[in-house]
Amino acid sequence: MVGGWATAIAATIGAGHLIVRLFVKAVRAALFEQTQGFKDDLETLEEWWVERLEQIEDRLDRIDRELRPNGGASLRDTVDRLEKWATSQT
């Protein structure tokens, strides 16, 4: 009788161990899939931010060029000409 109980307990423990291993494996796979999706999202966001920052830098460069004299075509040159004209009119 004791041998039968020992066999039943050993089989139950073995089945429990197998169930736990399968559960851990399934959870690990689900977590990996979720973290992989999160990683992909972060990479997409990083690419978007890099592109956006490059656009902002380009725009700031264009504005900066307009605020410096360049021989006549910049906004600064136009303001300087208007100021010179206004002072000559007084």
NUFI-167155 format. One record per residue (C-alpha): residue number from 1; x, y, z. Coordinates in nm, 2 decimals, m for minus. Each point is the difference from the previous one (the first is absolute). Example, Ala and Ser with C-alpha at 12.3 -4.5 7.8 and 13.67 -1.06 7.14 Angstrom:
<pts>
<pt n="1" xx="1.23" yy="m0.45" zz="0.78"/>
<pt n="2" xx="0.14" yy="0.34" zz="m0.07"/>
</pts>
This chain:
<pts>
<pt n="1" xx="0.00" yy="0.00" zz="0.00"/>
<pt n="2" xx="0.28" yy="0.24" zz="0.09"/>
<pt n="3" xx="0.16" yy="m0.07" zz="m0.34"/>
<pt n="4" xx="m0.32" yy="0.09" zz="m0.18"/>
<pt n="5" xx="m0.03" yy="0.33" zz="0.19"/>
<pt n="6" xx="0.37" yy="0.08" zz="m0.07"/>
<pt n="7" xx="m0.06" yy="m0.07" zz="m0.37"/>
<pt n="8" xx="m0.31" yy="0.22" zz="0.00"/>
<pt n="9" xx="0.18" yy="0.28" zz="0.18"/>
<pt n="10" xx="0.30" yy="m0.02" zz="m0.23"/>
<pt n="11" xx="m0.23" yy="0.01" zz="m0.31"/>
<pt n="12" xx="m0.19" yy="0.30" zz="0.14"/>
<pt n="13" xx="0.33" yy="0.18" zz="0.07"/>
<pt n="14" xx="0.13" yy="m0.08" zz="m0.34"/>
<pt n="15" xx="m0.32" yy="0.11" zz="m0.17"/>
<pt n="16" xx="0.00" yy="0.32" zz="0.21"/>
<pt n="17" xx="0.36" yy="0.07" zz="m0.09"/>
<pt n="18" xx="m0.08" yy="m0.05" zz="m0.37"/>
<pt n="19" xx="m0.30" yy="0.23" zz="0.03"/>
<pt n="20" xx="0.21" yy="0.27" zz="0.17"/>
<pt n="21" xx="0.27" yy="m0.03" zz="m0.27"/>
<pt n="22" xx="m0.25" yy="0.04" zz="m0.28"/>
<pt n="23" xx="m0.16" yy="0.29" zz="0.18"/>
<pt n="24" xx="0.34" yy="0.18" zz="0.04"/>
<pt n="25" xx="0.08" yy="m0.07" zz="m0.36"/>
<pt n="26" xx="m0.33" yy="0.15" zz="m0.12"/>
<pt n="27" xx="0.04" yy="0.31" zz="0.22"/>
<pt n="28" xx="0.36" yy="0.04" zz="m0.12"/>
<pt n="29" xx="m0.11" yy="m0.01" zz="m0.36"/>
<pt n="30" xx="m0.28" yy="0.25" zz="0.06"/>
<pt n="31" xx="0.23" yy="0.24" zz="0.18"/>
<pt n="32" xx="0.26" yy="m0.03" zz="m0.27"/>
<pt n="33" xx="m0.27" yy="0.08" zz="m0.27"/>
<pt n="34" xx="m0.12" yy="0.30" zz="0.20"/>
<pt n="35" xx="0.35" yy="0.13" zz="0.07"/>
<pt n="36" xx="0.09" yy="m0.05" zz="m0.37"/>
<pt n="37" xx="m0.30" yy="0.21" zz="m0.10"/>
<pt n="38" xx="0.09" yy="0.27" zz="0.25"/>
<pt n="39" xx="0.36" yy="0.00" zz="m0.13"/>
<pt n="40" xx="m0.13" yy="0.04" zz="m0.36"/>
<pt n="41" xx="m0.22" yy="0.29" zz="0.12"/>
<pt n="42" xx="0.29" yy="0.17" zz="0.16"/>
<pt n="43" xx="0.22" yy="m0.04" zz="m0.31"/>
<pt n="44" xx="m0.28" yy="0.15" zz="m0.21"/>
<pt n="45" xx="m0.04" yy="0.29" zz="0.24"/>
<pt n="46" xx="0.38" yy="0.06" zz="0.00"/>
<pt n="47" xx="0.00" yy="0.01" zz="m0.38"/>
<pt n="48" xx="m0.29" yy="0.25" zz="0.01"/>
<pt n="49" xx="0.18" yy="0.22" zz="0.26"/>
<pt n="50" xx="0.33" yy="0.00" zz="m0.19"/>
<pt n="51" xx="m0.18" yy="0.10" zz="m0.32"/>
<pt n="52" xx="m0.20" yy="0.27" zz="0.18"/>
<pt n="53" xx="0.31" yy="0.14" zz="0.17"/>
<pt n="54" xx="0.18" yy="0.02" zz="m0.34"/>
<pt n="55" xx="m0.30" yy="0.19" zz="m0.14"/>
<pt n="56" xx="0.01" yy="0.24" zz="0.29"/>
<pt n="57" xx="0.37" yy="0.05" zz="m0.04"/>
<pt n="58" xx="m0.04" yy="0.07" zz="m0.37"/>
<pt n="59" xx="m0.27" yy="0.26" zz="0.08"/>
<pt n="60" xx="0.21" yy="0.17" zz="0.26"/>
<pt n="61" xx="0.29" yy="0.01" zz="m0.24"/>
<pt n="62" xx="m0.22" yy="0.17" zz="m0.26"/>
<pt n="63" xx="m0.13" yy="0.25" zz="0.25"/>
<pt n="64" xx="0.35" yy="0.07" zz="0.12"/>
<pt n="65" xx="0.12" yy="0.07" zz="m0.36"/>
<pt n="66" xx="m0.29" yy="0.25" zz="m0.03"/>
<pt n="67" xx="0.12" yy="0.18" zz="0.31"/>
<pt n="68" xx="0.35" yy="0.06" zz="m0.12"/>
<pt n="69" xx="0.11" yy="0.23" zz="m0.28"/>
<pt n="70" xx="0.10" yy="m0.18" zz="m0.32"/>
<pt n="71" xx="0.04" yy="0.28" zz="m0.25"/>
<pt n="72" xx="m0.36" yy="0.10" zz="m0.06"/>
<pt n="73" xx="m0.24" yy="m0.30" zz="0.00"/>
<pt n="74" xx="m0.05" yy="m0.06" zz="0.37"/>
<pt n="75" xx="m0.27" yy="0.14" zz="0.22"/>
<pt n="76" xx="0.28" yy="0.17" zz="0.20"/>
<pt n="77" xx="0.12" yy="0.18" zz="m0.32"/>
<pt n="78" xx="m0.35" yy="0.11" zz="m0.07"/>
<pt n="79" xx="m0.05" yy="0.14" zz="0.36"/>
<pt n="80" xx="0.34" yy="0.17" zz="m0.03"/>
<pt n="81" xx="m0.10" yy="0.16" zz="m0.33"/>
<pt n="82" xx="m0.33" yy="0.12" zz="0.15"/>
<pt n="83" xx="0.17" yy="0.14" zz="0.30"/>
<pt n="84" xx="0.25" yy="0.18" zz="m0.21"/>
<pt n="85" xx="m0.28" yy="0.14" zz="m0.22"/>
<pt n="86" xx="m0.21" yy="0.10" zz="0.30"/>
<pt n="87" xx="0.30" yy="0.19" zz="0.16"/>
<pt n="88" xx="0.07" yy="0.18" zz="m0.33"/>
<pt n="89" xx="m0.36" yy="0.12" zz="m0.02"/>
<pt n="90" xx="0.02" yy="0.19" zz="0.33"/>
</pts>
